[in-house]
Amino acid sequence: MATTYPYISSAGPVVKTMERFRKQFPQEVSAETLRKLGIAPKNESYVINILKFLGLIDGDGKRVADRTKAFHQSDDSKFAELLKSIVEQSYSALFDLYGEGGWAMGRDELVTFFRESDGSSDLVGKRQALTFQTLAALSGHGEIAAPRPTATAAKPSSSARSSRAQAKPKSIAQGQESRTVQVGGIPSGSGPDSGSERVGLTVRIEVNLPADGDQDTYDAIFKSIRTNLIDRG
């Protein structure tokens, strides 16, 4: 079923077309024209339908001089003001019904209006609403919708997971050792006085060894432990 109101899946192609045509509006606009300009890849027909709906080009794709005067304006506010008039005329049924309030309508209200007007599906209705809101933003009403992400966040690669795994504490062979040493040579609960009132003390020391250390480095660390902690008892 043919729709009255044009639509597109994202604001980007419309915005890019308007920006490019403000520099130079082609005498004739076709899918080939847009491809040469690098505008709206795979969305050429949707952009052309929007331009025709606004009356900027005729049925043959030729530029309509009286309707494209806005694109001669280098001042953003003047361009927006002239484009606003074009949008109001093109969407006259909406503004006849809602007046100036049409510019501030929410997406759900717009979807309802377009679906009731065209008998369009929910998806098409949402895209028609997006198209209108994009043109409204270019006319000085509202903000241009941000593009939706096209993919979920990528999971960490196997190499990234491997790197994180290597960053974790390692065994002694890779850089870490846990060792229990006695202070003063008196372990808790040992010897003939075990179970008596004599109190023993055991100290557990965690030693983190550098992963890139050599044998001399490890020997020096354990020698320092023995000298300063064990033998001093």
C-alpha positions in Angstrom: 0.0 0.0 0.0 1.4 3.4 -1.0 2.0 5.8 1.9 1.3 9.5 1.8 4.1 10.4 4.2 7.7 9.5 3.5 9.9 7.7 5.9 13.5 6.5 6.6 15.1 4.3 9.2 17.6 6.9 10.6 18.1 10.7 10.7 21.7 10.6 9.3 20.9 10.4 5.6 18.4 13.3 5.8 20.8 15.5 7.8 23.7 14.7 5.5 21.6 15.5 2.4 20.5 18.8 3.7 24.0 19.8 4.7 25.4 18.8 1.3 22.6 20.5 -0.7 23.1 23.8 1.3 26.5 23.9 -0.4 25.2 23.2 -3.9 21.7 21.9 -4.7 22.0 19.7 -7.8 19.9 20.6 -10.9 18.7 17.0 -10.9 18.6 14.5 -8.1 18.7 10.8 -8.7 20.0 7.7 -6.9 23.1 8.0 -9.1 23.5 11.6 -8.0 23.4 10.6 -4.3 25.8 7.8 -4.8 28.3 10.1 -6.5 28.0 12.5 -3.6 28.4 9.6 -1.1 25.0 10.5 0.5 22.6 8.0 1.9 24.1 4.7 0.7 21.3 2.1 0.3 18.8 4.8 1.3 18.8 6.7 -1.9 15.1 6.0 -2.8 13.9 7.0 0.7 15.8 10.4 0.6 14.5 11.1 -2.9 10.9 10.4 -1.7 11.4 12.9 1.2 12.8 15.5 -1.3 9.8 15.0 -3.5 7.3 15.2 -0.6 8.8 18.5 0.4 8.5 19.7 -3.1 12.2 20.4 -3.4 12.4 18.2 -6.6 9.7 17.3 -9.0 8.5 13.9 -10.2 11.5 13.7 -12.6 14.0 14.5 -9.9 14.6 18.1 -11.2 15.2 20.9 -8.7 12.2 23.2 -8.1 13.7 26.7 -7.9 11.0 28.4 -5.9 11.1 25.7 -3.2 14.9 25.5 -2.8 15.5 29.2 -1.9 16.2 28.1 1.6 19.3 26.3 0.4 20.8 29.7 -0.7 21.0 30.8 2.9 24.3 30.5 4.6 22.8 31.6 8.0 21.5 28.6 9.9 18.6 30.5 11.5 17.4 31.8 8.1 17.7 28.4 6.5 15.7 26.9 9.4 13.0 29.5 9.1 12.5 28.9 5.4 12.6 25.1 5.8 10.0 25.4 8.6 7.6 27.0 6.1 8.2 24.2 3.6 7.6 21.5 6.3 4.4 23.2 7.5 3.1 23.2 4.0 4.1 19.6 3.3 2.6 18.3 6.5 -0.4 20.6 6.3 -2.9 17.9 7.6 -0.9 17.5 10.8 -0.7 21.2 11.4 -4.3 21.8 10.5 -5.1 19.3 13.3 -2.6 20.3 15.9 -1.5 23.8 15.0 1.9 25.0 16.3 1.6 22.1 18.8 2.5 19.8 16.0 6.2 20.8 16.4 6.3 19.5 19.9 4.4 16.3 19.5 5.9 13.2 21.1 6.8 10.1 19.1 3.9 8.1 20.2 1.4 10.8 19.2 3.1 11.2 15.8 3.1 7.4 15.2 -0.6 7.3 15.9 -1.2 10.2 13.5 0.8 8.7 10.7 -0.6 5.2 11.1 -4.2 6.5 11.2 -3.5 8.7 8.1 -1.7 6.0 6.0 -2.8 2.7 7.5 0.9 2.0 7.9 2.4 -0.7 10.1 3.9 0.1 13.5 7.5 0.0 12.0 6.7 2.4 9.2 4.7 4.7 11.5 7.7 5.0 13.8 9.9 5.8 10.8 7.5 8.4 9.5 7.5 10.0 13.0 11.4 9.9 13.0 11.4 11.6 9.5 9.1 14.3 10.6 11.0 14.9 13.9 14.3 15.1 11.9 12.8 17.7 9.6 11.4 19.6 12.6 14.8 19.7 14.2 16.4 21.1 11.0 13.6 23.7 11.1 14.6 24.8 14.6 12.3 22.6 16.6 13.7 19.9 18.8 16.9 17.9 18.6 18.1 15.4 15.9 17.7 11.9 17.2 21.0 10.1 18.0 21.7 7.0 15.9 20.9 3.8 17.6 23.8 1.3 18.2 23.9 -1.3 15.5 25.6 -4.0 17.5 25.9 -5.1 21.1 29.1 -4.5 23.0 31.8 -6.9 21.8 32.9 -9.5 24.2 36.5 -9.5 25.2 38.7 -11.4 22.7 40.5 -14.5 23.8 43.7 -12.6 23.7 42.3 -9.9 26.0 41.0 -12.6 28.4 44.4 -14.2 28.4 46.1 -10.9 29.2 43.8 -10.3 32.1 44.4 -13.9 33.3 48.2 -13.3 33.2 47.8 -10.1 35.3 46.3 -12.1 38.2 48.5 -13.3 41.1 50.5 -16.3 40.0 51.9 -19.4 41.5 55.6 -19.5 42.6 56.6 -20.7 39.1 55.0 -17.6 37.6 55.7 -15.1 40.3 54.0 -15.6 43.7 54.6 -17.8 46.8 52.8 -18.1 50.1 55.0 -19.3 52.9 54.6 -19.9 56.6 57.7 -19.0 58.8 58.3 -19.2 62.5 59.3 -16.1 64.5 61.7 -16.9 67.3 61.6 -20.6 66.4 58.5 -21.1 68.5 55.6 -22.5 66.6 52.1 -22.5 68.2 51.2 -25.7 70.0 54.5 -27.6 69.4 57.1 -29.2 71.7 56.9 -30.7 75.1 54.9 -27.9 76.5 52.2 -28.3 74.0 48.8 -27.8 75.6 50.4 -26.0 78.6 50.2 -22.3 79.4 53.1 -21.5 77.2 52.0 -19.3 74.3 53.4 -19.9 70.8 53.2 -17.6 67.8 53.0 -18.4 64.1 53.3 -15.6 61.4 52.2 -16.2 57.9 53.9 -14.1 55.3 52.6 -13.6 51.7 55.5 -13.0 49.3 54.8 -11.6 45.9 57.6 -12.3 43.5 58.1 -10.4 40.3 57.1 -12.5 37.3 60.2 -11.4 35.3 62.6 -12.1 38.1 65.4 -14.6 37.8 66.7 -17.1 40.3 69.2 -14.6 41.9 66.3 -12.3 42.5 64.2 -15.0 44.3 67.2 -16.1 46.3 67.9 -12.6 47.5 64.3 -12.1 48.6 64.2 -15.3 50.7 67.6 -14.6 52.1 66.4 -11.2 53.3 63.3 -12.8 54.8 65.5 -15.3 56.7 67.9 -12.6 57.9 65.3 -10.0 59.0 62.4 -12.2 60.2 63.4 -15.7 61.0 67.0 -15.6 62.3 66.4 -12.5 64.3 64.2 -14.6 66.7 
